[in-house]
Amino acid sequence: MTFLVRVLFRRNDTWQGTVCWKEKGEQASFRSFLELLIMVDSAVRRAGFQRESGASGEVTA
């Protein structure tokens, strides 16, 4: 999965900008870093990816 994040402003000690999910062509604005994380997490969950740990501890999808 590929996300393009554009940080347009840094205000109130956080980021504001846009995130684009390249594979789906979806774009959304975010008002904080936490909101960005929630958006990306939601997109990953909708795509059906599950978190798996490899032998060396790396996370793969």
Backbone as XML, in Angstrom:
<?xml version="1.0"?>
<chain id="A" units="angstrom">
  <residue number="1" name="MET">
    <atom name="N" x="0.847" y="-1.170" z="0.000"/>
    <atom name="CA" x="0.000" y="0.000" z="0.000"/>
    <atom name="C" x="0.892" y="1.233" z="0.000"/>
  </residue>
  <residue number="2" name="THR">
    <atom name="N" x="0.469" y="2.201" z="-0.765"/>
    <atom name="CA" x="1.253" y="3.425" z="-0.871"/>
    <atom name="C" x="0.384" y="4.623" z="-0.514"/>
  </residue>
  <residue number="3" name="PHE">
    <atom name="N" x="0.866" y="5.435" z="0.418"/>
    <atom name="CA" x="0.184" y="6.661" z="0.803"/>
    <atom name="C" x="1.128" y="7.832" z="0.550"/>
  </residue>
  <residue number="4" name="LEU">
    <atom name="N" x="0.618" y="8.864" z="-0.099"/>
    <atom name="CA" x="1.377" y="10.090" z="-0.316"/>
    <atom name="C" x="0.861" y="11.119" z="0.685"/>
  </residue>
  <residue number="5" name="VAL">
    <atom name="N" x="1.738" y="11.559" z="1.584"/>
    <atom name="CA" x="1.351" y="12.515" z="2.620"/>
    <atom name="C" x="1.960" y="13.863" z="2.280"/>
  </residue>
  <residue number="6" name="ARG">
    <atom name="N" x="1.109" y="14.876" z="2.239"/>
    <atom name="CA" x="1.571" y="16.249" z="2.003"/>
    <atom name="C" x="1.260" y="17.070" z="3.245"/>
  </residue>
  <residue number="7" name="VAL">
    <atom name="N" x="2.307" y="17.486" z="3.915"/>
    <atom name="CA" x="2.139" y="18.347" z="5.089"/>
    <atom name="C" x="2.133" y="19.778" z="4.580"/>
  </residue>
  <residue number="8" name="LEU">
    <atom name="N" x="1.005" y="20.450" z="4.756"/>
    <atom name="CA" x="0.863" y="21.816" z="4.266"/>
    <atom name="C" x="1.189" y="22.846" z="5.338"/>
  </residue>
  <residue number="9" name="PHE">
    <atom name="N" x="0.858" y="22.523" z="6.586"/>
    <atom name="CA" x="1.074" y="23.447" z="7.693"/>
    <atom name="C" x="1.513" y="22.687" z="8.931"/>
  </residue>
  <residue number="10" name="ARG">
    <atom name="N" x="2.221" y="23.396" z="9.803"/>
    <atom name="CA" x="2.534" y="22.891" z="11.147"/>
    <atom name="C" x="2.013" y="23.932" z="12.118"/>
  </residue>
  <residue number="11" name="ARG">
    <atom name="N" x="0.835" y="23.660" z="12.663"/>
    <atom name="CA" x="0.232" y="24.593" z="13.618"/>
    <atom name="C" x="-0.226" y="23.822" z="14.837"/>
  </residue>
  <residue number="12" name="ASN">
    <atom name="N" x="-0.285" y="24.498" z="15.953"/>
    <atom name="CA" x="-0.737" y="23.885" z="17.207"/>
    <atom name="C" x="0.059" y="22.625" z="17.525"/>
  </residue>
  <residue number="13" name="ASP">
    <atom name="N" x="1.342" y="22.647" z="17.242"/>
    <atom name="CA" x="2.254" y="21.533" z="17.532"/>
    <atom name="C" x="1.884" y="20.238" z="16.823"/>
  </residue>
  <residue number="14" name="THR">
    <atom name="N" x="1.239" y="20.322" z="15.661"/>
    <atom name="CA" x="0.911" y="19.121" z="14.893"/>
    <atom name="C" x="0.862" y="19.463" z="13.406"/>
  </residue>
  <residue number="15" name="TRP">
    <atom name="N" x="0.601" y="18.466" z="12.582"/>
    <atom name="CA" x="0.588" y="18.630" z="11.127"/>
    <atom name="C" x="-0.834" y="18.783" z="10.606"/>
  </residue>
  <residue number="16" name="GLN">
    <atom name="N" x="-0.972" y="19.548" z="9.532"/>
    <atom name="CA" x="-2.197" y="19.610" z="8.752"/>
    <atom name="C" x="-1.805" y="19.422" z="7.294"/>
  </residue>
  <residue number="17" name="GLY">
    <atom name="N" x="-2.631" y="18.684" z="6.543"/>
    <atom name="CA" x="-2.306" y="18.459" z="5.144"/>
    <atom name="C" x="-3.264" y="17.501" z="4.476"/>
  </residue>
  <residue number="18" name="THR">
    <atom name="N" x="-2.754" y="16.789" z="3.463"/>
    <atom name="CA" x="-3.566" y="15.828" z="2.725"/>
    <atom name="C" x="-2.841" y="14.492" z="2.653"/>
  </residue>
  <residue number="19" name="VAL">
    <atom name="N" x="-3.627" y="13.433" z="2.526"/>
    <atom name="CA" x="-3.086" y="12.091" z="2.341"/>
    <atom name="C" x="-3.810" y="11.487" z="1.146"/>
  </residue>
  <residue number="20" name="CYS">
    <atom name="N" x="-3.055" y="10.860" z="0.257"/>
    <atom name="CA" x="-3.615" y="10.230" z="-0.933"/>
    <atom name="C" x="-3.262" y="8.750" z="-0.918"/>
  </residue>
  <residue number="21" name="TRP">
    <atom name="N" x="-4.267" y="7.896" z="-1.039"/>
    <atom name="CA" x="-4.081" y="6.450" z="-1.132"/>
    <atom name="C" x="-3.926" y="6.153" z="-2.607"/>
  </residue>
  <residue number="22" name="LYS">
    <atom name="N" x="-2.698" y="5.910" z="-3.043"/>
    <atom name="CA" x="-2.368" y="5.805" z="-4.464"/>
    <atom name="C" x="-3.133" y="4.699" z="-5.179"/>
  </residue>
  <residue number="23" name="GLU">
    <atom name="N" x="-3.257" y="3.526" z="-4.587"/>
    <atom name="CA" x="-3.902" y="2.397" z="-5.264"/>
    <atom name="C" x="-5.393" y="2.639" z="-5.513"/>
  </residue>
  <residue number="24" name="LYS">
    <atom name="N" x="-6.046" y="3.361" z="-4.629"/>
    <atom name="CA" x="-7.488" y="3.616" z="-4.754"/>
    <atom name="C" x="-7.796" y="4.982" z="-5.362"/>
  </residue>
  <residue number="25" name="GLY">
    <atom name="N" x="-6.801" y="5.861" z="-5.384"/>
    <atom name="CA" x="-7.025" y="7.205" z="-5.894"/>
    <atom name="C" x="-7.845" y="8.079" z="-4.953"/>
  </residue>
  <residue number="26" name="GLU">
    <atom name="N" x="-7.946" y="7.681" z="-3.692"/>
    <atom name="CA" x="-8.702" y="8.447" z="-2.700"/>
    <atom name="C" x="-7.796" y="9.480" z="-2.042"/>
  </residue>
  <residue number="27" name="GLN">
    <atom name="N" x="-8.365" y="10.653" z="-1.764"/>
    <atom name="CA" x="-7.607" y="11.710" z="-1.105"/>
    <atom name="C" x="-8.459" y="12.317" z="-0.003"/>
  </residue>
  <residue number="28" name="ALA">
    <atom name="N" x="-7.822" y="12.687" z="1.095"/>
    <atom name="CA" x="-8.529" y="13.295" z="2.224"/>
    <atom name="C" x="-7.605" y="14.281" z="2.925"/>
  </residue>
  <residue number="29" name="SER">
    <atom name="N" x="-8.206" y="15.244" z="3.572"/>
    <atom name="CA" x="-7.454" y="16.213" z="4.373"/>
    <atom name="C" x="-7.428" y="15.750" z="5.819"/>
  </residue>
  <residue number="30" name="PHE">
    <atom name="N" x="-6.358" y="16.092" z="6.518"/>
    <atom name="CA" x="-6.264" y="15.784" z="7.946"/>
    <atom name="C" x="-5.870" y="17.043" z="8.700"/>
  </residue>
  <residue number="31" name="ARG">
    <atom name="N" x="-6.336" y="17.122" z="9.954"/>
    <atom name="CA" x="-6.096" y="18.298" z="10.776"/>
    <atom name="C" x="-5.074" y="18.083" z="11.869"/>
  </residue>
  <residue number="32" name="SER">
    <atom name="N" x="-4.658" y="16.818" z="12.048"/>
    <atom name="CA" x="-3.660" y="16.520" z="13.072"/>
    <atom name="C" x="-2.948" y="15.227" z="12.698"/>
  </residue>
  <residue number="33" name="PHE">
    <atom name="N" x="-1.788" y="15.004" z="13.299"/>
    <atom name="CA" x="-1.048" y="13.771" z="13.043"/>
    <atom name="C" x="-1.864" y="12.565" z="13.488"/>
  </residue>
  <residue number="34" name="LEU">
    <atom name="N" x="-2.567" y="12.690" z="14.607"/>
    <atom name="CA" x="-3.406" y="11.585" z="15.089"/>
    <atom name="C" x="-4.507" y="11.262" z="14.079"/>
  </residue>
  <residue number="35" name="GLU">
    <atom name="N" x="-5.131" y="12.277" z="13.521"/>
    <atom name="CA" x="-6.168" y="12.051" z="12.511"/>
    <atom name="C" x="-5.579" y="11.360" z="11.280"/>
  </residue>
  <residue number="36" name="LEU">
    <atom name="N" x="-4.373" y="11.733" z="10.878"/>
    <atom name="CA" x="-3.683" y="11.068" z="9.768"/>
    <atom name="C" x="-3.480" y="9.587" z="10.074"/>
  </residue>
  <residue number="37" name="LEU">
    <atom name="N" x="-2.998" y="9.273" z="11.266"/>
    <atom name="CA" x="-2.787" y="7.873" z="11.645"/>
    <atom name="C" x="-4.091" y="7.086" z="11.627"/>
  </residue>
  <residue number="38" name="ILE">
    <atom name="N" x="-5.160" y="7.683" z="12.106"/>
    <atom name="CA" x="-6.455" y="7.007" z="12.111"/>
    <atom name="C" x="-6.924" y="6.743" z="10.684"/>
  </residue>
  <residue number="39" name="MET">
    <atom name="N" x="-6.734" y="7.697" z="9.783"/>
    <atom name="CA" x="-7.131" y="7.517" z="8.381"/>
    <atom name="C" x="-6.356" y="6.383" z="7.721"/>
  </residue>
  <residue number="40" name="VAL">
    <atom name="N" x="-5.053" y="6.361" z="7.916"/>
    <atom name="CA" x="-4.219" y="5.318" z="7.310"/>
    <atom name="C" x="-4.581" y="3.958" z="7.898"/>
  </residue>
  <residue number="41" name="ASP">
    <atom name="N" x="-4.764" y="3.893" z="9.207"/>
    <atom name="CA" x="-5.155" y="2.637" z="9.847"/>
    <atom name="C" x="-6.488" y="2.140" z="9.300"/>
  </residue>
  <residue number="42" name="SER">
    <atom name="N" x="-7.435" y="3.025" z="9.139"/>
    <atom name="CA" x="-8.748" y="2.654" z="8.606"/>
    <atom name="C" x="-8.634" y="2.121" z="7.182"/>
  </residue>
  <residue number="43" name="ALA">
    <atom name="N" x="-7.811" y="2.763" z="6.355"/>
    <atom name="CA" x="-7.626" y="2.311" z="4.972"/>
    <atom name="C" x="-6.986" y="0.930" z="4.927"/>
  </residue>
  <residue number="44" name="VAL">
    <atom name="N" x="-6.012" y="0.696" z="5.786"/>
    <atom name="CA" x="-5.345" y="-0.610" z="5.831"/>
    <atom name="C" x="-6.333" y="-1.685" z="6.271"/>
  </residue>
  <residue number="45" name="ARG">
    <atom name="N" x="-7.150" y="-1.378" z="7.273"/>
    <atom name="CA" x="-8.142" y="-2.351" z="7.748"/>
    <atom name="C" x="-9.187" y="-2.647" z="6.671"/>
  </residue>
  <residue number="46" name="ARG">
    <atom name="N" x="-9.634" y="-1.615" z="5.941"/>
    <atom name="CA" x="-10.616" y="-1.824" z="4.870"/>
    <atom name="C" x="-10.052" y="-2.699" z="3.765"/>
  </residue>
  <residue number="47" name="ALA">
    <atom name="N" x="-8.751" y="-2.610" z="3.542"/>
    <atom name="CA" x="-8.109" y="-3.397" z="2.491"/>
    <atom name="C" x="-7.899" y="-4.842" z="2.929"/>
  </residue>
  <residue number="48" name="GLY">
    <atom name="N" x="-8.142" y="-5.138" z="4.195"/>
    <atom name="CA" x="-8.047" y="-6.506" z="4.679"/>
    <atom name="C" x="-6.652" y="-6.956" z="5.044"/>
  </residue>
  <residue number="49" name="PHE">
    <atom name="N" x="-5.738" y="-6.021" z="5.247"/>
    <atom name="CA" x="-4.386" y="-6.393" z="5.642"/>
    <atom name="C" x="-4.374" y="-6.749" z="7.116"/>
  </residue>
  <residue number="50" name="GLN">
    <atom name="N" x="-3.571" y="-7.741" z="7.462"/>
    <atom name="CA" x="-3.414" y="-8.135" z="8.853"/>
    <atom name="C" x="-1.951" y="-8.025" z="9.226"/>
  </residue>
  <residue number="51" name="ARG">
    <atom name="N" x="-1.714" y="-7.692" z="10.460"/>
    <atom name="CA" x="-0.345" y="-7.543" z="10.945"/>
    <atom name="C" x="0.220" y="-8.915" z="11.272"/>
  </residue>
  <residue number="52" name="GLU">
    <atom name="N" x="1.400" y="-9.183" z="10.735"/>
    <atom name="CA" x="2.092" y="-10.437" z="11.006"/>
    <atom name="C" x="3.530" y="-10.119" z="11.375"/>
  </residue>
  <residue number="53" name="SER">
    <atom name="N" x="4.058" y="-10.794" z="12.358"/>
    <atom name="CA" x="5.452" y="-10.606" z="12.744"/>
    <atom name="C" x="6.289" y="-11.737" z="12.185"/>
  </residue>
  <residue number="54" name="GLY">
    <atom name="N" x="7.406" y="-11.359" z="11.574"/>
    <atom name="CA" x="8.334" y="-12.350" z="11.061"/>
    <atom name="C" x="9.246" y="-12.850" z="12.164"/>
  </residue>
  <residue number="55" name="ALA">
    <atom name="N" x="10.135" y="-13.756" z="11.822"/>
    <atom name="CA" x="11.043" y="-14.357" z="12.800"/>
    <atom name="C" x="11.958" y="-13.314" z="13.436"/>
  </residue>
  <residue number="56" name="SER">
    <atom name="N" x="12.363" y="-12.314" z="12.663"/>
    <atom name="CA" x="13.287" y="-11.318" z="13.197"/>
    <atom name="C" x="12.559" y="-10.120" z="13.801"/>
  </residue>
  <residue number="57" name="GLY">
    <atom name="N" x="11.211" y="-10.205" z="13.898"/>
    <atom name="CA" x="10.462" y="-9.138" z="14.533"/>
    <atom name="C" x="9.941" y="-8.083" z="13.578"/>
  </residue>
  <residue number="58" name="GLU">
    <atom name="N" x="10.276" y="-8.160" z="12.288"/>
    <atom name="CA" x="9.778" y="-7.164" z="11.352"/>
    <atom name="C" x="8.287" y="-7.394" z="11.119"/>
  </residue>
  <residue number="59" name="VAL">
    <atom name="N" x="7.595" y="-6.328" z="10.797"/>
    <atom name="CA" x="6.156" y="-6.410" z="10.545"/>
    <atom name="C" x="5.946" y="-6.469" z="9.046"/>
  </residue>
  <residue number="60" name="THR">
    <atom name="N" x="5.173" y="-7.436" z="8.612"/>
    <atom name="CA" x="4.868" y="-7.581" z="7.189"/>
    <atom name="C" x="3.368" y="-7.542" z="6.998"/>
  </residue>
  <residue number="61" name="ALA">
    <atom name="N" x="2.952" y="-7.188" z="5.799"/>
    <atom name="CA" x="1.514" y="-7.154" z="5.501"/>
    <atom name="C" x="1.235" y="-8.003" z="4.291"/>
  </residue>
</chain>
